[in-house]
């Protein structure tokens, strides 16, 4: 199957309530997510990401458009489309008086998974909760509760896993454990959809990224191509101290940093690094060390969502 999810003309308008006017949260989204990929869905707060995820999960009814999940039209085969997707929500919503084992068993029952096909013990081991399997959820730490949410999203062995801000507020150890599990699931063929405000995570994890802003799809590209859209690099030089600078090519912006190094920002589409170095050498400025700084996903994100 080439695409795990296909979205065409998706719109969602929330009706007016009280003094609040009607709000169009999604404005005709067209998006195809390849099967077997790790796909990033990014956007500022209020961009429409949560609405889109809730529509995929069957928790919110769309106003218009078509959604196909693992080949099942959401309107024609709602049960099959929901069974193909698992969602790890951002909110820690769970029954505090259930144990992790009981929570997974109840969740599996809600999805109609026969007892003979349940893999509760394997899931508990996968997320590192074997020792806490019979402890009440109210006694689990915040990180352990996030692990339980991941396990609950996997009880019915979905083909697609949606991670909604999965590492918000968790420590480094849990974050590494989570990403190890996600990569392992992806290697087994599972499609992963990730929303996160930690853009370095999306940059490291995702094969492709889509950015949504004001309910519209702003850009969708593979991660490497998306990073190349930021036409800017920085040349960082150790000149042995502050010196008078010669004229530099138009578009280059020099700045002395607090540590005494010279940082020259420039657009590589118009200026080559050797032009900057030749200009400095020609003025007799010593160059003791050179480093470069590349733009990251945060730079692209800010540029794509500005305004």
N, C-alpha and C positions, 0 to 999 in steps of 0.2 A: 504494500500500500504506500504510494508516494507521499500522501499527506495524512497526518493523524487528525488534523482539524482543518476544516474549510469554512470560512466565514464570508458571507456575501451580503452587502448592503445592510449591515446590522445597525439598527437604531433602537434607542431606548429613551423615552420621554417620561419623566415623573410628573404626575398631575399636580396642579396647584393645591397648596394646603394653607388655609388661613390667609395670611397676608403674603405668603411666599408664592411667587409666580411659578408656573410650570417650568421644568428644567429639562433640557435635552442633554442627557448624559453621554450618549453615543450618537454620532452624526454620520451614519453610513460607512461603517468600518468594513473594509475588504482585506482579508488576511488568510493566508494558507501557512500552516505550520508543518514542516516535514516530519514524517515518521522517523523515530530513532534519534532525533536531535535533542540538544539542550537549548531551549529557546528562551531568550530574555524578553519580558514584557515590562517596559519601563515607562515612567511618566511621573510628573509632579503630583502632589496631593490634589485630589479633585479632578484628575485628568480623565477618569472613566475606567481605570484598570479594575477596580473592585466590582463595578457593574458588569464588566465583560466577563470576569471570572465567575461571578454569581449566575450569569446567564448560562455559561458553559456547564456549571454544576447543577443547573435546573432549579436554582433557588430564586431566580428573578425571571419574570416573563418579558420577553423582548417586545418592542412595539412594532418592529418590521424587520425583514431580512431573513436569511437562511443560515442555519448552523448545522454542519455535518460533523459528527464525532466518530472517528474510526469507521467511516462509511455509513453510519446511521444518521438519517435526517432526524433532527431533534423533534420535529413536529409529527413525523410519521412513526418513528420508533423511539419514543421517549425513554422507555425502560432500558433498551439496549444501549442507547447513547449515554445514559447515566452510568450504566454498569462499566462502560469503557474508560471512565475517568475517576480519579481519586483526588481529593483536594485536602491539602494540609492548610487549615485556615490560620490567619494571623492571630485571632483571638484564642485565648486559652479556655475554650468551652468544653467542659466535661463534668460528669457527675462526681462530686467530691467523695461520695460514699461508695463508689465502685472501685474495685481494685483494677490495675492494668489488665489482668487476665480477663476479668468479668467485662470490662469495657470492650475489649477486642471481640469477645464472644457475642456480646449484644450487637455490636456493629456488624459482625459477620451475619448474624441472624436477620438484621434489617435488610441486608443485601441478598438474602435468600441463599447464602452459602451453606450447603449441607455439612453436617458435622464431620463427615468422613473426608471432606475436602478443605477443612480449615487448617491453618498453619500458625496457630496462636503461639506455640512455643518457639518456632523459628523466628517469628516476628519479634518476640520479646528479646531473643538473643541478638537479632539484627540491630535493634536500637539500644541495646545495652541495658535492658530492664529485667533481666532474668531474676536477679536478686530481689527486685522490688515487685515481682509479679503478683504477690498477694498482699501488698500494702495498700492502704486506702489512698486514693488519688489526692486527697486533701493534705496528706503528709509528704507528698513528693515535692521536690524543689521545682523552681520554674523551668530549669533546663530539662529535668526528667519529664515534666508535663509536655514540653515540646517534642520530646522523643516519642511520647505516647500518641501525640497527634499525628506524627508521621506514620506510626504503626497502624493507627485507625484508618488512615487514607489508603493503606495497602491491603486491608483484610480481604478484599474481593479480587485481588490480583489484577488491577486495572492495567490497560495498555498505556494510559496517559496519567502522569502525576503532575498536579499543579501545586507549587510551593509558593504560598503567599507570605512574603516577608519572613522566611523560615528562621533567620538568625537574628531577628530583632531582640536585643537585650540579652543575648546568650554569651557565654565566655568562649575563649579561643579553643579550648579543648572540645567543647560540644560542637562548635562550628566545624572543626576539622573532621570530627566523627560523622557529622551530617553530610559533609561533602564527599567523604569516602563512600558512604552508603549510596548517595545519589549517583556517583560515577559508576559504582558497581551495578546499580539497577539499569543505568543507561547502557552499559556494556552488554547487558542481557537483552537489550532491545526496547526498553521502556522509553517513551518520549517524555521529556521533562520540560515543564513550563515554569519559569522562575520570575517572580516579581521581587524586587529588592530596592532599598534605598542605599545599600552598600554597593556603589557602582564598580568598585574594584573586584567584587565577587562576580558580577555579571561579565566583566571584561575577561576574567580568568576562566569562567565556567562555560559561557554560552558560545554555541556555534554561530547563531544568528540572533539579532536583536531588533525589536520593533519598539519605537517610541511613540506614545500616545500623548496628546496634549489637547485640552479643551474638547474632548470627545472625538478627535480626529486622529487618523494615523499620519504622523509627521514624516517618519522615515522607517524603512525596513531594509536591512542589509546584513551580510555576514559581518562578523565582528571586526575582522581585519580591514575590510573596505570602509566600514563605518568610522574607524579610528583615523583612516587616511583623509577623511573629510575635514579634519581640523588642520588647516594650512598654517601650521606654526611649529617651530622648533626653537630651542634655546641652546646657545653655545656658551658654556661656562668655562672661563679661563682664569688661570693663576698667573698674574703678571708680576708678582713680587711686590705688589703695592699699587696704590692709586697713581695713575699717570694721566697726562693730557691725551685725549683721544683724537685721532685724525678723522676727517670726514668719512662716513661709512655709506655703503649703497643705500639708496632711498628705500625705505620700508624696514630698515634695521633699527632696533631700539635698544641702546646700551643702558645698563644700570649697574651701579656698584652695590654689591650685597654687603651685609653686615660683617661677613667673615673676610672682607677684603677682595673677594673674587669679582671678576667682571662677567656679567650675564648679558648676552646679546640675543634678543628675541628677533626672529626673522621668518618670513614666509618662504619655505623651500621651493615653492612653485616659481618664485621670481629671483631668489638669491641663493647662490651656492655657498656652502661653508668655506670653501677655499678662497672665495672672494673676500670674505671677512678677515680670514687669517692673513691673506696677502696684504690687505690694507693696514693691518696692525704691524706686520713685519716691515712693511715699507716705511713705516714711521719710526722704526727702530725700537718698538716695544717688545720686550722679552716675553716669550710664552713658555712658562715652566710646566704647565699641565693643562690638558684639555678634556672636557667631558661634554656630553650632549644630554639634553632632557627632551623626551618625546611627549607629545600631547596624550592625555589619557581619555577614558570614556567620560569623565566628568566634564572635560572641556567641550566635547561634542554634545553632551546632554544639555549643558547650559546654552550652547549656541542654538540647538534645535528647539528648545522650549522657551527661549527669550520672548517675553511679551505674550 
